[in-house]
């Protein structure tokens, strides 16, 4: 795959993660798998930091 496609795939993955934070905040806790609501924001922060350091970290 060309580098531009890999960059786009990583960016879309990060955007999806951010979208899931919003989705999680708008649903009842009992509608989500156990522990998902509590781990969504901390996990997204870790992913965001890694993405900002190296946008292709998802591929490593």
C-alpha positions as CSV (number, residue, x, y, z in Angstrom):
1,X,0.0,0.0,0.0
2,X,1.2,3.5,-0.6
3,X,2.2,5.6,2.4
4,X,-0.7,7.9,1.9
5,X,-3.2,5.1,2.3
6,X,-1.5,3.9,5.5
7,X,-1.5,7.4,6.9
8,X,-5.2,7.7,6.1
9,X,-6.1,4.4,7.6
10,X,-4.3,5.3,10.9
11,X,-6.1,8.7,11.0
12,X,-9.5,7.1,10.4
13,X,-8.8,4.6,13.2
14,X,-8.0,7.4,15.6
15,X,-11.1,9.3,14.5
16,X,-13.2,6.2,15.1
17,X,-11.8,5.9,18.6
18,X,-12.7,9.5,19.3
19,X,-16.2,8.9,18.0
20,X,-16.6,5.9,20.3
21,X,-16.0,8.2,23.3
22,X,-19.0,10.3,22.3
23,X,-21.1,7.2,21.7
24,X,-20.1,5.8,25.0
25,X,-21.1,9.0,26.8
26,X,-24.6,8.9,25.2
27,X,-25.6,5.4,26.2
28,X,-26.6,3.8,29.4
29,X,-23.8,1.9,31.2
30,X,-25.9,-1.3,31.2
31,X,-26.1,-1.2,27.4
32,X,-22.4,-1.5,27.1
33,X,-20.1,-4.5,27.8
34,X,-18.8,-4.6,31.4
35,X,-16.0,-2.1,32.0
36,X,-16.2,-0.4,28.5
37,X,-17.6,2.9,29.8
38,X,-14.9,3.2,32.5
39,X,-12.0,2.4,30.1
40,X,-13.1,4.3,27.0
41,X,-11.7,7.7,28.0
42,X,-8.4,6.6,29.6
43,X,-7.8,4.2,26.6
44,X,-8.5,6.9,24.1
45,X,-6.1,9.2,25.8
46,X,-3.3,6.6,25.5
47,X,-4.1,6.1,21.9
48,X,-4.2,9.8,21.2
49,X,-0.7,10.3,22.8
50,X,0.7,7.4,20.8
51,X,-0.9,8.6,17.6
52,X,0.5,12.1,18.1
53,X,4.0,10.7,18.7
54,X,3.9,8.4,15.7
55,X,0.8,8.3,13.5
56,X,1.7,4.8,12.3
57,X,2.0,3.2,15.8
58,X,-1.1,1.2,15.0
59,X,0.9,-0.7,12.3
60,X,3.8,-1.6,14.6
